[in-house]
Amino acid sequence: MKTLLGIYLLLSVAPLAMASTPGTTDRPVQAQGLANRIDEPDDHATIGNEPTNNDASSLALSGYARASVWGGTDAYPLNTLFAELALKPEFHHGKAFMSGDLRLRKGNSFGSPYQTIDIHLLTAGYRGKFLDLLVGYQQLEWGRTDGFNPTNYMQAYDYFYLTADPADQRNPNLALRTRLRLGNFTELDLAVMPYYLPSVYRYELFELGANVGFTDPLLPAPAWRNGSIAGRINVELPGIGCSVSAFRGYDPYRGFQVASVDWTSGSPVITNQAVSYQKTSIGADLSVPAGALILKAEAAWNRTSRPNDEMYIPFSYWMYVAGTEAAIGSSTLIINYIGHHTPGFKALTVPTLGDPMNPLAQLAYANALIDYENRQFNRRIFHQFKSSNHAVSLTWLRRFAYDAVEAQVTAYYDITSGELLARPSVKWSVTDQLTVTLGANYMKGENKTLFSYSSELMNGGFAELRIHF
């Protein structure tokens, strides 16, 4: 699931990369600007800019209305279909401010009708010359590489909220955030999340077998001891951007455990349960302009405990990304290498049946096989099926017709598992207020890989009509 997230974030970052650079002469400026945009979503663009008039007040309201459809699989001809109204209020008074992104949505998701009021952003804060303070529901994305960010410790996502805009999958964290400027180029960023927010999985939609199901996830109790804390020292120089960071808390990405096995019917009925785990992480990132290129690197060490005891806890591991962004004529090209390495990796042993005529031995063998298969699946989730995992991604973006048409293609290939994804799309700005987006999503993987299950739910085409105001 984290792989899908990286791909979708890569799709959302690529247009930002092109928007700021009409040519190669502006590349050094873009390197610093892109890093800021990744660290600070558009919702927070005003943070850190001291107002020119401390007594000035302003109130603005913008938003959009859209209709979205995604479908084409055999299981769900219409995966998602909905209409949505988004309201984005902005208020400023002196050094105080408030930002919101409230979405009213009604539709159908994987065969189930729903209607909801989604708080995508709701924050209030203070911004000064040396200190920013932000509290409320906010996006907490860190990292400089495009799409795949080892230091993006805190941000939760809804992987099954399928739309033409990958940024829709970001779920806001309730957090207190402070940013202290230590000089012209250095900043200390601290975030505290009192309540744990997991990413949204829909394991129950996977075709894992007639006798396999999922119960409600097991979440940590809402308490301060189960909260998360993160810190980062960020440096932005005219020709380079870098940071070091640390995190302690529950990972938004989860594995699962076997909650129960019922043998009443004579065949095992397996009930699984998503479970969260704690980790401690340290990481760093770097972005350096080099002529028409921007070279980027990011890595993090993630330490866990008791991975041998619980199948939902991964081994301690490294994640690292190296990439480049290049302006080639009127196109932008982003290439990434994504790696995972597990120093303490231990291969699982396939269970064997010792005495085929002994009923107790048969039962023990069946339970051991259930445990083995589910541990293997968890290892695929965490890219720990082998001691090292290697993947590459590529995104090409170009604008036509005086920037009215934007074409984009993203591809991902997991060298270790053989999984493949391709996602082309075209966005047409009919007017300044009206946009139409069309695209397709194709995933392929060998049997029992994540993409083999996900492709049954996510392959197909999508379309969106959006009106801005």
N, C-alpha and C positions, 0 to 999 in steps of 0.2 A: 504493500500500500504506500509506503514511503516513496517508492520509485515512481508511482503514478503522480504523487504530489510534486516531486521534483520536475517531472515533465510538464505538468500543468503550470507550475510557477515559471518555468522557462518560457512558456508561451506568453505569460503576462509581462515578463521583463523585457522581451525582445522589442516590442513597440516603443518602450521607454528609451531603449538604447538608440534607436534610430531617430526618435523625435528631437533629440538635442543636438544632432550632428548632421547638417546637410552635406558636409565634406570632411576630408581628412585633416584639414587645418585646425579643426576644433577638438581633436582627439584628447589632448591633455585636459581640457576643460571638462569633457564628457566623463573622463575617468573618475574625477572627483565627484561630479554631479550624479553619476549613476550609483556610486557607492552610497551617497546620501539618500537617493530615492529608494534603494533597497532597504536601508536601515530605517527610513522614515517613509511609510506609505503616504499617498497623496492626502489622506485624511489629516495628517499631522504636519503638513507642509509649513504651517505658520510657526511651529515650535522653534524657539531659538532666535527668532527675529524680533529684536526689541522694537516696540511701537515708537513711531516718531512723535506722537502726541499722547502722553500718559492719561489725559482726560478724555480722549476721543472714544466714542462708542459707535458700533455698527452692528446691524442685524441683517442677515441675508438668508434666503431660502432658495435652494436649487433642488434638482432631482431628475427623475425620469419615470416613464412608464414603458413597460415592455411585455412582449409575448415571446415565450421560448418553448421549443420542442426538441426532443432528443429521442431517437428511436431507430429500429431496424433489426433488432435481434429476434431470434425465433421465440425465446421465452417471453420477451416484452416488446411487441411491435412499437409501442410508445412507452419508453422508459420513463420519461418525464414530460409533462405538458403543464404549463402554468402561465398565469398573468400576474404581473407585479407592479406595484407603485412604490417608488422610493422617495423619501423626503430627507433632505440634507440641510438642516439648519446650522447656521454659523453665527455666533455672537461674540463680540469683543468689546471690552470696556477697560481702557487703560491697559494694564498688564494682565488682566484676567480674561479668560476666554472659555467658550463652550463649543463643542463640535458634536454633531449627531449624524447618523445614517440609519434611518428607520425604514423597514421594508414590509409592506403589506402584500402577502402572496397567497394565492389560492390556485390549486391545481390537482394534479394526480402524479404520484411518484411510485413506480414499480407496482402499478395496479391498485394503489390505495389512495383515495381522495384525501385532501388535507387543506387546511387554511391556517395561516400563522402570521404573527407579527414578529419579525426578525430584527433584533437589535444588532446591527453590524458594527456600529460605533456609537458610543455615548460617553463623552468625557468632559471634564471641566479641569481648569488648571490655571497656572500662573507662569508667565514667562518674563524673565528679567535679563539683565546684562550678563550675569554670571550663573544664574540658577533657573532651571525650569522644573515645575512640579505638575504632574499630570495624574489624575485619579479617575477611575471609571472603567468602562468596557472599551478595550483598545486592542489594536493589532501589535504584536510584539515579535516582529521578524528581524533577525540579525543575520549578517553574512554578506560577503561581497561577490562570491561566485554566482553565476546565473542559474537559477532553478534548483540546484542541488546544494544545500547549505548545511555542512556539518555543525556549525555553531548556531543554527536556528533551533535552540533548545526548547522554547516555550510555546511556540505558536501551534494551536490545534486547528484541525481541518475537518471538513465534512467531505469525504472522498466520493460520496454518492449523490452529491448535489451537482448534477450534470447540467452545465450551461455552456454557452459560447465563450464566456469570460471566466478563465481559471481563477481569477482573484475572488470570485464569489465563494470559493470553498474555504476561505479563511474564516475562522470563528474567533470572536473577540474574547480576550481574557479580562477578568476583573482584576485590576492591578493598580498598585501605587508605584509610580515611576518618577525618579528624579534624575536630572542631568546637570552636572556641575562642570562648568567650563574652567579648566585649569590654566588656560592660556589661549593664545590666538589659534592654536592648532590641536589642542588636546582637550578631551572631554571624558568625564567619568559618568557612566550610565548605570543606574541601579534600578532593579525592578523586583517588587515583592508581590506574589500572588497568593492570597490567603486561602483560596479554594482551588482545588484541582479541576482542570477542564481537560477531558480526554478528546482525542480525535474521534470522529464518528465512523464506525465500521458497520457494515451490513453483512456479517458472516452468514446470517440466516438466509440470505438470498443465494448463497453459493450452493450448487448441486453437489453435495458431498456424499450423498447416498440416502436411501429411503429411511434408514434407521439412525441417521445422524441429525441432530438439531442443536440449537443454541438457546440458552436461557438468558435472563437479564445479566448484564455485566456486573462484576464485583468491583466497586469503587472504594477508595479510601474514605473514611469518615470525614465530614467537614470539620476540620480542626486545624489550628495553627501549626501543629507538628506535621501535618500532612500538606502544608503549603509548599511553595517553591520560592527560591531566591536566586537571582542572577546578577552578575556585574560585568561591566566591560569598560576597558580603557580604549578609547577610539582616537586615532590620530589622523588628521586630514591636512596634508601638505599640498602645495601646488602641483607637485609631480608624483605623489604617491599617497596612498591611503592604506592604513593597516589598523589592526586591533588585536587585543588579547582579551579573553573572556572566560568566565567560569559559571557553573550552574549546579544547584543541588535541589532535587525534588523528584516528583513523579514524572516519568516520560509521557508525553501525550500519545505516543505510539505504543500499542499494546499487543501482547500475545494472548493465548488462551490456554485454559486447562480443561481436563476432563472432569466435569462436575459429578457425573454419575454414570454408571453402566447398569442397565436393568436387564436381567436375564429371565424375567417372568415368562415371556413368550417362547423361550427356548433359543431365541437369537438375540444377540446384544443390541439394545437400544441405547445409543450413546448421546448424552447431553453434555455439550461443551459450554464454556463460559469465558468471556473475555475478562482478563485481569490486568491491572496496572502494576508497574514495578518502579522502584526508586533507582536513581543513578546519580553519580557525581561526574561532571564533565569539565574539561578545560580545553580551550581551543584558540585558534588564531586565524586571521585572514589577511590578505594582501592584494592590492590592485596597483599595477604599474603601467603607465602609458609607454609605448615603444613605437613611435612613428604613427603609422596607420593602425596599429594594434593596441589592444589593452590586454595585458597579461594578468591573470588572476589565479590565486591559490587559496585554499582554505582546508583546515584539518582540525579534528577534535578527537580526544581520547575520552571514552565513556566507560566508567568503572561501575560494575554491578556486583552484587553478592548473591550467593546460593544458586547459581545457574544450573548446577547439577541436580539440585533438589527439586526445583520447580521448572516445568517445561516452558512457562510463559516468560521466564527471565533469560535474556540473552547472555552469552559470555561477554566479558569486558572486551571492547573492540576499538579499533581505529576506523575512522571514516575520513577520507581525503578526496579533494577535488582539485584538478588543475584544468584551466581553460583559457581560451582566448576569444576576444571579440574583435572582428575586423570589418572595416568599411571597404567594400569592393564596388567601386562605381557608385551606383544609386542603391546598392543592396547592403544589408548587414548580415554577417555570418558569425554565429556563435558555436564554438566547438568545446565540448567538455570530456574529460576522462573522470570517471567516478569509481573509487575503489573502497573496499572494505577489507580489513585484515583482523583476524581473531587469533591473538598469540596463544591463548589457552585452549584452542580448538581440540575437541576429542570426538572422533567419529563414533556414531552409534553402531551397536552390534545388532544384527538381525536376529530376532528370537528363533529358537529351534525347539521342536517338539521332541522331548526325550523318550517318552513312553506313550505311543499312540493308543494303547489299550487301556490306559489309566485315565478315568474321568477327571480326577483332580489335576493330572498333568495337562489334560486337554484344556481345562478351564484356566489354569495358570498360563498356558501358552497363548490362549485367546486374549487374556488381559494384557500380557506382555506385548502382543502384536498391536493392540489398540494404543498402548502407551508409545510404542515405537513410531507408528504412523503419525500420531499427533505431534510428537517431538520433531519429526522430520518436517511437518508442515510449519511449525513455529520457526524452525531454522530457516526455511525459505522466506518467511516474513522478515526475518532479521538479516538476511543475506549471509547466513552462517551455515549454509548447506555444505560448504567446503571452507577450508581455513582462510582462503582469500577469494574475493569476488571482484570481477572487473567488468566495467560497462563504459560505453561511449554514447554521447548524444550530439546532435547537430540541429541547429535551427537556422533557416534562411528566411529573410524578410525583405520585401521590396514594396515600394509604393509607386503607383502609376497615376496617370490622368490628373496631374497637378495635386497629388496626394489624396485624391478622392477615393482611390481604390488601394487597399492594402492586402497583399498576398503573403501568406506565411506557411512554411512547412517545417514540422518538427519530427525528428526520427530518433529513436532510442534503441540500442541493441545491447543486451546483457551477454557478454562474451562467455561467461561462466555457465549460465543456465540456458542460453540460446533463445531467450525471450525477446520479442520484437514488438515495437509500437511505431506507428506512423499516423500523423495527424495534420492534414492540410486544411487550410481555411482561407476564405476571402471575405473582407469587410469593405462594404461600399457606403461611403458617406453621401447619401442622396442630397441632403442639405446640411446646413450647420446643426440642425436639430434632429435630423432623422438618419439612422444608420440601419443597414441590413447586413447580417453576417450569416454565411453558409459554410459548412465544413463537414468533415468526416473523421471518425476515430476507428483505427484498426489495430487490434492486438492479437498476438499469436504466441503460444508457448506449448511446450511438450506437456504430456499428461501429468497432472498433479503439481504443475507449477502455478504460481499466482496468476499469471496471464492466461493460463488455460481456463481458470475459473472466472476471472474478471472479463474475459472476452465475451462470454455468454451474456453478460449484463451491460457492457459498455461499447461493444462494437456497433457501428451504425453511423447515421448522419445527424446533424443538428442544424437548427436555424433559429435566428432571433431577429425580431423587429423592435427597435428601441427609439423612443422619442424623448429628447432631453428638454428640460426647461430650467 
